[in-house]
Every structure is written in C-alpha cells, then in structure tokens.
C-alpha cells in the first residue's frame, strides 16, 4: 500500500532544504564577494603600477638640460624652474607634497632639443590630474605642438584626469649621499684595502657571445674607462655586459669567465659602492649628459660565472653623473639563501640619440656590509634655491582604492638632471 509523507517528515525535508539553500546561498555570496574583491585588487594593482610608471617616466626626465648643438654640448637654461630668479632646480613642490610642477626637454632623433615642457601632477580630493604645456621653441623646424601639450601662446595647459580613486599621493624629495655620509669603518668585503680605497686595482671584462656587444675600449687599474658603446637607434637591439675582475689582468687572463667569485650569506645586508663619472674631452663631448633613466639602461647585479642570472637577486639601475659632486653610486641588497660563487656584472644598453657615443669611468669599486641607504629623504627647505638643487630623487607614496580594497605603492624615482648648473 502506498503512503504519503507525514507532516513531520515534510517539515524535516523542508528544514533540510532550507538549510541547504542557506548554505548554498552563503557560499555563492562569499564566492561573489571574493571574486569582486579579487577583481578590485587586480584592477587596483594594475592601475597603481601603470600610474606609478607614468609618474616615474615623467619625473626621471626632469631637467635633462644638456643637448648637442653644432657638435658640442649646450646648457639649455630655460628648463630651470625660474632661471631669472636663480632657481636652478627644475621643479616646484607644494607644502603638502601632493602637487609638483617641473620642466623637461623634448628631443629630436638627433639628440637636439626641440622645445621644453612644463608638466604638472596635482591631487584634488581623490582625483589625480596631469597637465602639460609646451614652452620655448628650441628648433625652427617646429611648426606645431602635440594636441595634449599646447604651446603657452595657444592658451592654457592641457589637463587630464588620470585617476579618481586616489587615497594617497605624495612626493618626498631626497638628496644623494656623499662621501662624508658613508661610514669609513664598515666591514669591507671587497677589496681588502677598504671602502672607496684609492689605488684599488680592478678590471671590467666584456662578455662575449650571442646577444652581447663587446666594448672595444676598456682598461684595468684604479680607474676603468669605458667607451665605444653600441647604438640601439636601429632595428637591432644589443647590450654590453662587463664582469668584475681583480687586479690588473693581461692577455688570456682578461676573460669575463674569470670574474671575482663572491659568497653572500642569507639575510645579511651587502652594498655595492663605486664612482661612476661621465667624462668629456675636446674630441669627445659629454654625450652621457643626455642619458634618460627609463629609456637608457645601466645596471649592476649578480651573475653566475656562465652568465646566467640569479632569479632571486634583481639588478639595480644606476646612471652616470651630470656633475662632479654627484658621482658616488651605492646599492644595497640581501639574498634569501646561501649564494656562492657568483660574480658582479654591469649591463649597458643605450637607446637615446648620441648617448652611446659617450664615455664613462668606473673607480673606487667596493663591496661592503652596510646599512645606509643611497639617498637621504629628509625635510628640505624648498624655499632655499640651493637646497632645491640638491634634490636628486623623490619617494612616491601612492594608494588607490577600488571598492573596499586599497593598493599601495612606494617607489623611489631618481631625477639626476635636477639642479645641474655649469
């Protein structure tokens, strides 16, 4: 005989179904919230990365005052922020550090300045704006300016809303550390003579093989001169790589595979310090003046003796000096695991017009156990024109908020051409 559900059984079934629906609904809700949070995090991270790169590309070109004119370098004074009042920096920063305006040059393909631009980044509430205005004409061939950067005689600057989700935006100026800022009693790892030791002999041997261009002019000693770099203005892109050798090698000993072998212990802080000077002569103008961070590339990092990279040890970007009081280079690093038998190598790839014709000198090379930073980000008196000239980097603090997710980025941006006056 067939029988139906009793009332109690039906209530139990309905209760079970209700529990299942609630659990499933909660799971779906949690899944949706997780998906939305993940999408917000990814979108925020992507936009923050892109935005910080835009700002870094702008700021790194601040100044860039030296250009080639009639075969020699010329100082373009109109990129100073207020040259008429002896403000020989290239920027103005407000007290809140959330609005900066600065000048930079625009070059033609031959490395000649065509005109200068006034760029401004400013925060208004949660909205970040960028504006651009073209200034003085530096080339008679210029008959029109970009639509997104009109000339000052054509009206006001062109302003664009970059993001309306900015929680934080600030730029803290910093100066380079000089010799007096470094401790002389730091534990020296290489060479044994001590940090920044005068008379320290070393060599930089060019790597050979596919994908690397040999530098034809090089030397060993306490000062290593580098020139005759490769041009990347054509379709073929090449780089040069130079490995650290000890002493004064000759003949067959001048082999990049015979590089100095280092041993680095995990989680200790090491530093690489050296002087990197761009030099000039009557026959060799200082083309390195036109070096643009973010376009041209000079870096130093760890390499295996066979040339392979160390995956957990990224290279450090450096740049040539633009004045005699700004030649010390200093990077610090640590490794997450014991790292034996590794070498130190420079990688150089130059893309800006004429920069590859320049010359560099590397000297006073040392590796130490250190705890100082390369820059000092302290409170500047930006009303002091001489203090403004000393600013050679900015710390970018950026936070974007999508939904309930906040993405934060802190980025150090070198500005080597700010304050150049010769």
N, C-alpha and C positions, 0 to 999 in steps of 0.2 A: 504494500500500500504506500502510495506517495504521500509525503508530508512536507509542509512548507516550513519557513523559518519561524521560530518563536520570536516574540517581541524582544526578549533578552538577547537572543542571537543577533537579531537585526541591529540592536543598539550597539552590541560589541563590534559588529562588522563596520557600522558607520563610524564608531570611535576609532577603529584601526585605520579606516580610510582617511579620516580627518587628520590623524597623526601623520600618516604618510604624506598627505597633501601639505601639511605644515612644514614637515621636514624637507620635502622636495622644494617647496616654495622658498624656505630659508636658504637651502643650498643654491637655488637659482639666483636668489637675491645676493647672496655672498659672492657667487661667481660673477654676477654682473658688476657688483661693486669692485671686485678685484680686477676685472677687465677694464673698467673705467679708470681705476687708479693706475693700472699699468700703462694704459694709453696716455693718461695725463703725465706720468713720469717720463715716458718715452718722448712725448711731444715737448715737454719742458726741457729735457736734457738736450734734445736735438736743437731746439731754438736757442738755448743758452750757449751751446757750443758754437753755433753759427754766429750768434751775436757777439760773443767774446772774440771770435776770429775777425769779424768785421772791425771791431774797435782796435784790436791789436794791429791789423794791417794799416789802419789809418795812423795810429799813434807812432808806429815804428818808422814811418816816413816823415815824421815831424822834422822840419828844418831841411835836411839834405841840401845844404847851401852851395856845395862845391860842384861846379859844372865845367865842362870842357868848352872853351871858346878860343877859336883860332889856334888850336893845338896846345893850349895851356889852360891850367885851372883858373877859374874866376870865382870870387865870392859874391853871391847874389844877396845883397843886404836887405832886399825888400821882404825876405822871408822871416827876418827878425820880427818879433811881435810889435815892437814900437821903436824902430831904429832911430827915429827923430829925437826920441827922449832917452836914448842909450839903453833901452831894454833889449839886450842882446840875447834874450831867450826867444823861444818860438811859440809860447803858449800863454794863456791866462786861465787860471783856475779859481772858481769862487770859493768862499769860505766853507760852504757845505760840502765841497768836493764832488758835487753831482752835476756840475756844468763846466765844460772845458772847451775853449776855442784855441785853434792853433793853425799855423801856416806850414805849407809844404810846396814843393815844386813839382811840376809836370814836365816830363822829358819827352823829346822825340826819340826816334830809333837810334840816332847817333850820339845820344847822351847829352844833347844840348837842351837847356831849359827853355821851354816854350812860354810858360806863364806860371804864376803861383796861384794857390787856392787858400781860402780861409774856410776851415772846417769847424763845425761846432756840434758837440753832443750835449744834450741837456735833458734832465729829468723833470717832468711836470706831473706831480702826483704819482700815478703808476704808469705814466706814458713816457717813453724814451724817444726823443727826436734826434735826427741828424740833419744838418743843413750844410750847404756848400755854396760858395761864391767865388768866382774867378776874379783875380786882381790884375796886377800889372802885366802888360804884354812884354814878353821876352823874345819874341821872334816875329819878324814882319810877315812871315808866312801864315800867321794865324789870322783867319778872317771870321771865324765863328767859334763859339764855345759850346760845350755839351749842354743839352737842354736841362739836365739835372744839376748844372753848376753854371748859371748865367754870369756874365760879367757884371761888375758893380755898376757900370754905366747903363746897364739894361734894366736895372731895378733891384729889388730885394733878393736875398739869397733864397735858394730852393730848399724847402724843409720837408722832410718825410717822417711820418710816424713809423718807427721801427718795431716797437712792441708796446702793447697796453697792459701787459701783465707783469710789470717790473715791481718787485717788492723792495729791492735794494740796488743801488748803483752808486759807486763812489770810486774815486781815483786818488790814491795816496802817493805823492811824489817821493822819490828816493835818489840818493847820490851813490856814486861808486866808492867803494873803499879804496883808500890809497895805502902806500907803504906803511905810513905811521899807524894805520888802523890794525895792521896784522901783528900778531904776537910773534916775536922772534925766537921764543923758547919752545915753540910747538914741536912735537915729536916728528922728526923728519924720516920719511920712508924712502925717498929717493930725491937727490943723491945724498951721500953720507956727509957732504960738506955743509949741509944746512939749507934751510928755506931761502929761496931767492939768492942762492950763493953766487957771488961774482966769480967768473972763471970756470964755472961748471961746464964741462965739455960733453956734448951730446950730438946726435945726428938725427935727421929725419930722412928715412929712405923711402923712395916712392914705390908703391905697389905696382907690379906689372901683371898683365893678364887681360882677359876679355872684360870689357866694360870699364876699364880704368886707363886714364891717360897719364903717361909718365911726365913729370915735370923735369924739363931739361936743365934748369938752373937750380942747383941746390948745393949745400955745403954742410960741414960739421964744425964744431967748436963751441965757444960760449955764445955765439950769435949765429943762427942758421937763417940764411937768406933764401927766399922763395920767390920765383918769378916765372914768366912764360907759362901762365896757366892756360887752360883750354877755354875756348869760347863756346857758349851754348846758344848763340844767337841764331844758328842754323837749325836744320831738321834733326841732326844727330846730337843726342844729349850724352855728355860724358862727364865723368868726375875724376878727380885725382885723390889718392889716399896716401898718406905718409905715416910710416911707423917709427916709433921712438927707438933709437939705437944708442948704446952707451959709448962714451969716449970719442975717439977720432978714427973711425974705421976707414980702411982703404981697400981698393981693389975688390976682391971677391968677398971681403967681409962686409962690404956695403950692400947688404942684402936684406930686404924688408922682413924675410922669414927668420932673420937672426935678431929680432927685436928683443928689447928688455922684457924679461918674464916677471910678472908680479903675482903676489899671493894676497888675496883680500879675504879677511875673516868676516863672517856674517854679523850684520847689525852694528858694526863699527863704522864711524863716520870718517871717510877719507876725503881729501881735497886735492885737486889738480890745480896748480898755480903756475902762471908763466906770464911773460910780457909779449904782447902782440902789437907790433908797430908797423904801420904803413909808412913807407918812405918814398922819397922822390929825389930826382936829380934833374939837371938841365936836359938830359936825354930821356928821362923817364918821369913824366909828370905823375902826380899822386892820384892815379885813376881810382884807387881804393876809396877816395872821398865819396864816390858815387855809389858805394855799397848800400844796398837796401835790405835790411832784415825782412825775412818773409819771402823775398824774391831770390836773393843770393844766399848761398849756403856755405858756412864754415862751421864745422862741429868737431868735437873730440869725444872719444868714447873707448870702451873696451872691445877688443877683438881677440879671437883665438889666433894662434900663430899661422893657421892656414887661411886666415882672412874671414872666417865665419863670425857672425855676431853673437853676442851673449844675450839671449832672449829677455832676461830679467834686468838688464842693465842698458837703458836707453842712452843715446848720445846726448851731448849738451851743445847747444848752439852758442857760438861766440861770434864776435865781429871785430873788424880792425879798428884801430884808434883813429880819431879825427883830430886829436891834439896831443901835445907832448905831456899833458898832465892826466891823460886818460888811457894808459897803456897796459895796466895790470888786468889780467884775466884770472878768474877764480871760480871753480865749480866744486861742489861737494856732492858726495854720493855714498850709498851703502848698498850692500848686496844681501839677499835673503838666505844665502847658503855659501858654504866654503867655495871659493873660486880661485883655483890655482892655475899657474902657467898661462896667464893672459897678458896681452900687450896693450899698449895705448896707441891710438892712431887718429890723425886728423883726416877729415873728409872735406873736400873743397869742390863746389860746383857753382860756377858764376854765370849768371844769366843777363844781368843788366848790361846795356851797351858800354863798352870800353873798360869795365871793371876788370875783366880778365887780363888786361894789359898792365895791371898794377903790380906792385911788389910788396912783400911782407918780410918782416924779420921776427923770428921767434927766439926768445932768450930767457935766461933765468928760470929754466924749467924745473919744477919740483913737485913731488907727491908727498903729502903730509897727512897726519891725523889732525883733523881740525874741527872747530865748532863755530866758526864765524860764518856769516852769510856774505854773499858777493856784494850786496847793496845794503845801505843803511836807510830804512824808511822811518825818518824822524820828522818832527814838526818843522817845516820850513817857514821862514818869514817871506812869503811870496810878494810882499811889498818891497823887499830888498832885491834890486835888479841883479846884483852879483850872486845872491843865493839862488835865484831862478836859473841862472846859467849853469849851476852845478847839478840841476836835476837831469839824470840820465836814465831814469826808469820810472814806471808807475805800477803800483799794485792795484789791479782791478778787482773790486768786490761786486759780484753780480748775483742777484737772486730773482728767479721768475716763478710765478705761482699759477699753476693750472689746476682748477678745481680746488682740492684740499692738499695737493702735492706741491712742495716747494723744491726747486732745483737750485743749488748754489755752486758758483764757480769762483775760485780765486786764481788770478793769473798775473804773473809778472811780465811786463812789457818793456823791453829796452827801447830807449829813444836816444841813440848815440849822437845824433846831429844837433840836438838842442843845445843852444849856448855856444856854438862854435863862433869864434871871432879871431881872425888873424889879419 
